[in-house]
Amino acid sequence: MFRLLFGLGVVVVILTVYAVVDCALFDRNRIRGVPRWAWILMIILLPVIGAVLWLVIGRGRRSTAANTGGRVTRSMAPDDDPDFLRGLDRVKDQDQRIRDLEQELADFDKMDPPADDTSHPGTAGVDPKKIEPGEGDQPGRRDA
């Protein structure tokens, strides 16, 4: 008989501790009925009954309204969603800009004449800059 009472006492203590910790850490927006402090007081003063009431009544279920900040949303088809339609326009505009830039690059490649002088690669059709003494490009020279 003593073992049974001891076992039930351990179960009651574990249930009470679980309910108090669960109530203390539970999301404040989902607690139903009374405030958090009242639930904790009820769980401690009425160990079995308070814990069962907390688990059955006090814990609110997660709803879609709670997940969206209290705002109820309805689902709509993609062709009715203005954000989705705006995104399609952005993608279409971006694709057009990419095509235009590729065409510009192709036009620039056609405009460059072939380089005759191979001594200066990358400077097709452009005369190299001539360095004159006194321009400040001499090594070791300090300008005042």
GROMACS elastic network, one bead per residue, 0.5 to 0.9 nm:
[ bonds ]
;  ai    aj funct       b0    kb
    1     4     6  0.52256   500
    1     5     6  0.64233   500
    1     6     6  0.86128   500
    2     5     6  0.52203   500
    2     6     6  0.60195   500
    2     7     6  0.84751   500
    3     6     6  0.50107   500
    3     7     6  0.59723   500
    3     8     6  0.85429   500
    4     7     6  0.50648   500
    4     8     6  0.61554   500
    4     9     6  0.85394   500
    5     8     6  0.50792   500
    5     9     6  0.60574   500
    5    10     6  0.86301   500
    6     9     6  0.50455   500
    6    10     6  0.62849   500
    6    11     6  0.87141   500
    7    10     6  0.51670   500
    7    11     6  0.62974   500
    7    12     6  0.87107   500
    8    11     6  0.50205   500
    8    12     6  0.61456   500
    8    13     6  0.86354   500
    9    12     6  0.50797   500
    9    13     6  0.61971   500
    9    14     6  0.86021   500
   10    13     6  0.51499   500
   10    14     6  0.61276   500
   10    15     6  0.85399   500
   11    14     6  0.51475   500
   11    15     6  0.60567   500
   11    16     6  0.85169   500
   12    15     6  0.51119   500
   12    16     6  0.60301   500
   12    17     6  0.85540   500
   12    47     6  0.69255   500
   12    48     6  0.63914   500
   13    16     6  0.50925   500
   13    17     6  0.60761   500
   13    18     6  0.84662   500
   13    47     6  0.78593   500
   13    48     6  0.89085   500
   14    17     6  0.52264   500
   14    18     6  0.60388   500
   14    19     6  0.85284   500
   15    18     6  0.51404   500
   15    19     6  0.60657   500
   15    20     6  0.86146   500
   15    47     6  0.80272   500
   15    48     6  0.74738   500
   15    51     6  0.68162   500
   15    52     6  0.86938   500
   16    19     6  0.51383   500
   16    20     6  0.61349   500
   16    21     6  0.85848   500
   16    43     6  0.65988   500
   16    44     6  0.69631   500
   16    47     6  0.57090   500
   16    48     6  0.69925   500
   16    50     6  0.82609   500
   16    51     6  0.59419   500
   17    20     6  0.52044   500
   17    21     6  0.61284   500
   17    22     6  0.84114   500
   17    43     6  0.89584   500
   17    44     6  0.87318   500
   17    51     6  0.89589   500
   18    21     6  0.52940   500
   18    22     6  0.59271   500
   18    23     6  0.84565   500
   18    51     6  0.84339   500
   19    22     6  0.50465   500
   19    23     6  0.59715   500
   19    24     6  0.84742   500
   19    40     6  0.81816   500
   19    43     6  0.70553   500
   19    50     6  0.85348   500
   19    51     6  0.54676   500
   19    52     6  0.83164   500
   19    54     6  0.70622   500
   19    55     6  0.73030   500
   20    23     6  0.51548   500
   20    24     6  0.60690   500
   20    25     6  0.86332   500
   20    39     6  0.83085   500
   20    40     6  0.57805   500
   20    41     6  0.88800   500
   20    43     6  0.66223   500
   20    44     6  0.75888   500
   20    51     6  0.78261   500
   21    24     6  0.50639   500
   21    25     6  0.61473   500
   21    26     6  0.83404   500
   21    40     6  0.88435   500
   22    25     6  0.53233   500
   22    26     6  0.57388   500
   23    26     6  0.51445   500
   23    27     6  0.84701   500
   23    31     6  0.82996   500
   23    36     6  0.68438   500
   23    37     6  0.89184   500
   23    39     6  0.72793   500
   23    40     6  0.67222   500
   23    54     6  0.77354   500
   23    58     6  0.84696   500
   23    59     6  0.80567   500
   24    27     6  0.86254   500
   24    36     6  0.71674   500
   24    37     6  0.84422   500
   24    40     6  0.74574   500
   25    28     6  0.84444   500
   26    29     6  0.86913   500
   26    30     6  0.75626   500
   26    31     6  0.74080   500
   26    36     6  0.88998   500
   26    59     6  0.80061   500
   27    30     6  0.55613   500
   27    31     6  0.68863   500
   28    31     6  0.55763   500
   28    35     6  0.86079   500
   28    36     6  0.75300   500
   29    32     6  0.83095   500
   29    60     6  0.85235   500
   29    66     6  0.76290   500
   30    58     6  0.83992   500
   30    59     6  0.66173   500
   30    61     6  0.68508   500
   30    62     6  0.71727   500
   30    66     6  0.78491   500
   31    34     6  0.76563   500
   31    35     6  0.72825   500
   31    36     6  0.71265   500
   31    57     6  0.89049   500
   31    58     6  0.56115   500
   31    59     6  0.54808   500
   31    60     6  0.55184   500
   31    61     6  0.89081   500
   32    35     6  0.77463   500
   32    36     6  0.89784   500
   32    57     6  0.69400   500
   32    59     6  0.63015   500
   32    60     6  0.57491   500
   33    39     6  0.88007   500
   33    57     6  0.75318   500
   33    58     6  0.61774   500
   34    37     6  0.82797   500
   34    38     6  0.61799   500
   34    39     6  0.66829   500
   34    58     6  0.78431   500
   35    38     6  0.54436   500
   35    39     6  0.65406   500
   35    40     6  0.89631   500
   36    39     6  0.51513   500
   36    40     6  0.62920   500
   36    41     6  0.86690   500
   37    40     6  0.51709   500
   37    41     6  0.61863   500
   37    42     6  0.85737   500
   38    41     6  0.50832   500
   38    42     6  0.60365   500
   38    43     6  0.85450   500
   39    42     6  0.50159   500
   39    43     6  0.60586   500
   39    44     6  0.86198   500
   39    50     6  0.75851   500
   39    51     6  0.87681   500
   39    53     6  0.89291   500
   39    54     6  0.68780   500
   39    58     6  0.76268   500
   40    43     6  0.51018   500
   40    44     6  0.62448   500
   40    45     6  0.86299   500
   40    50     6  0.84252   500
   40    51     6  0.89604   500
   40    54     6  0.88435   500
   41    44     6  0.52414   500
   41    45     6  0.60485   500
   41    46     6  0.83374   500
   41    50     6  0.85615   500
   42    45     6  0.52398   500
   42    46     6  0.57256   500
   42    47     6  0.77840   500
   42    49     6  0.84855   500
   42    50     6  0.52283   500
   42    51     6  0.79869   500
   42    54     6  0.87020   500
   43    46     6  0.54149   500
   43    47     6  0.53150   500
   43    48     6  0.75201   500
   43    49     6  0.74045   500
   43    51     6  0.50920   500
   43    52     6  0.84681   500
   43    53     6  0.83085   500
   43    54     6  0.74142   500
   44    47     6  0.53896   500
   44    48     6  0.89215   500
   44    50     6  0.72214   500
   44    51     6  0.82206   500
   45    50     6  0.74730   500
   46    49     6  0.55002   500
   46    51     6  0.76167   500
   47    50     6  0.55088   500
   47    51     6  0.60475   500
   47    52     6  0.85943   500
   48    51     6  0.53327   500
   48    52     6  0.61682   500
   48    53     6  0.85656   500
   49    52     6  0.52141   500
   49    53     6  0.60308   500
   49    54     6  0.85271   500
   50    53     6  0.50961   500
   50    54     6  0.60834   500
   50    55     6  0.86341   500
   51    54     6  0.50703   500
   51    55     6  0.62088   500
   51    56     6  0.86044   500
   52    55     6  0.51167   500
   52    56     6  0.60383   500
   52    57     6  0.82364   500
   53    56     6  0.51512   500
   53    57     6  0.54587   500
   53    58     6  0.66499   500
   54    57     6  0.54840   500
   54    59     6  0.62732   500
   55    58     6  0.61523   500
   55    59     6  0.58910   500
   56    59     6  0.67119   500
   56    60     6  0.89161   500
   57    60     6  0.73376   500
   60    63     6  0.86420   500
   62    65     6  0.84149   500
   62    66     6  0.65873   500
   62    67     6  0.74678   500
   63    66     6  0.52971   500
   63    67     6  0.65114   500
   63    68     6  0.89794   500
   64    67     6  0.50614   500
   64    68     6  0.63573   500
   64    69     6  0.88385   500
   64    70     6  0.82814   500
   64    71     6  0.84752   500
   64    72     6  0.72133   500
   64    73     6  0.81987   500
   65    68     6  0.53666   500
   65    69     6  0.64500   500
   65    71     6  0.54898   500
   65    72     6  0.52035   500
   65    73     6  0.77553   500
   66    69     6  0.54378   500
   66    70     6  0.51789   500
   66    71     6  0.76870   500
   66    72     6  0.87285   500
   67    70     6  0.72286   500
   67    71     6  0.84326   500
   68    71     6  0.55024   500
   68    72     6  0.70827   500
   68    73     6  0.78572   500
   69    72     6  0.85249   500
   76    79     6  0.82501   500
   76    80     6  0.63362   500
   76    81     6  0.64932   500
   77    80     6  0.53870   500
   77    81     6  0.65202   500
   78    81     6  0.51702   500
   78    82     6  0.82975   500
   78    83     6  0.88891   500
   78    84     6  0.62424   500
   78    85     6  0.76757   500
   79    82     6  0.77901   500
   79    84     6  0.73753   500
   79    85     6  0.67778   500
   80    84     6  0.81924   500
   80    85     6  0.79323   500
   81    84     6  0.53913   500
   81    85     6  0.64249   500
   81    86     6  0.88274   500
   82    85     6  0.50318   500
   82    86     6  0.60941   500
   82    87     6  0.85352   500
   83    86     6  0.51248   500
   83    87     6  0.62041   500
   83    88     6  0.87823   500
   84    87     6  0.50653   500
   84    88     6  0.64591   500
   84    89     6  0.89566   500
   85    88     6  0.50955   500
   85    89     6  0.65520   500
   85    90     6  0.88583   500
   86    89     6  0.51156   500
   86    90     6  0.63360   500
   86    91     6  0.87463   500
   87    90     6  0.50500   500
   87    91     6  0.62530   500
   87    92     6  0.86109   500
   88    91     6  0.51464   500
   88    92     6  0.61513   500
   88    93     6  0.85952   500
   89    92     6  0.50389   500
   89    93     6  0.60624   500
   89    94     6  0.84722   500
   90    93     6  0.50922   500
   90    94     6  0.60082   500
   90    95     6  0.85235   500
   91    94     6  0.50618   500
   91    95     6  0.61111   500
   91    96     6  0.86053   500
   92    95     6  0.51696   500
   92    96     6  0.62789   500
   92    97     6  0.87522   500
   93    96     6  0.50973   500
   93    97     6  0.62398   500
   93    98     6  0.86853   500
   94    97     6  0.50841   500
   94    98     6  0.62295   500
   94    99     6  0.86696   500
   95    98     6  0.51273   500
   95    99     6  0.62634   500
   95   100     6  0.86860   500
   96    99     6  0.50873   500
   96   100     6  0.61822   500
   96   101     6  0.86602   500
   97   100     6  0.50315   500
   97   101     6  0.61466   500
   97   102     6  0.85640   500
   98   101     6  0.51452   500
   98   102     6  0.61417   500
   98   103     6  0.85742   500
   99   102     6  0.51256   500
   99   103     6  0.61713   500
   99   104     6  0.86613   500
  100   103     6  0.50743   500
  100   104     6  0.62083   500
  100   105     6  0.86944   500
  101   105     6  0.62009   500
  101   106     6  0.85712   500
  102   105     6  0.51044   500
  102   106     6  0.61704   500
  102   107     6  0.86308   500
  103   106     6  0.50032   500
  103   107     6  0.61567   500
  103   108     6  0.86498   500
  104   107     6  0.50128   500
  104   108     6  0.62032   500
  104   109     6  0.86448   500
  105   108     6  0.50544   500
  105   109     6  0.62232   500
  105   110     6  0.87089   500
  106   109     6  0.51254   500
  106   110     6  0.63811   500
  106   111     6  0.88339   500
  107   110     6  0.51176   500
  107   111     6  0.63105   500
  108   111     6  0.50721   500
  108   112     6  0.65593   500
  109   112     6  0.56146   500
  109   113     6  0.86767   500
  110   113     6  0.76966   500
  112   115     6  0.84942   500
  112   124     6  0.76477   500
  112   125     6  0.84977   500
  113   116     6  0.88531   500
  113   124     6  0.72209   500
  113   125     6  0.74583   500
  114   124     6  0.69263   500
  114   125     6  0.83511   500
  115   118     6  0.68864   500
  115   121     6  0.80567   500
  115   122     6  0.82867   500
  115   123     6  0.77777   500
  115   125     6  0.65796   500
  116   124     6  0.74028   500
  116   125     6  0.79652   500
  117   120     6  0.66550   500
  117   121     6  0.78355   500
  117   123     6  0.87299   500
  117   124     6  0.73757   500
  117   125     6  0.82652   500
  118   121     6  0.57393   500
  118   122     6  0.88700   500
  118   124     6  0.86542   500
  120   123     6  0.59752   500
  120   124     6  0.78642   500
  120   128     6  0.81616   500
  121   124     6  0.71351   500
  123   126     6  0.54776   500
  123   127     6  0.77263   500
  123   128     6  0.79187   500
  124   127     6  0.85216   500
  127   130     6  0.87393   500
  131   134     6  0.89289   500
  131   135     6  0.74725   500
  131   137     6  0.77135   500
  132   135     6  0.61000   500
  132   136     6  0.89949   500
  132   137     6  0.84511   500
  133   136     6  0.75041   500
  133   137     6  0.76661   500
  133   138     6  0.72523   500
  134   137     6  0.74720   500
  134   138     6  0.76581   500
  135   138     6  0.76480   500
  136   139     6  0.82737   500
  136   141     6  0.69053   500
  136   142     6  0.78795   500
  136   143     6  0.70985   500
  137   141     6  0.78785   500
  138   141     6  0.58384   500
  139   142     6  0.87372   500
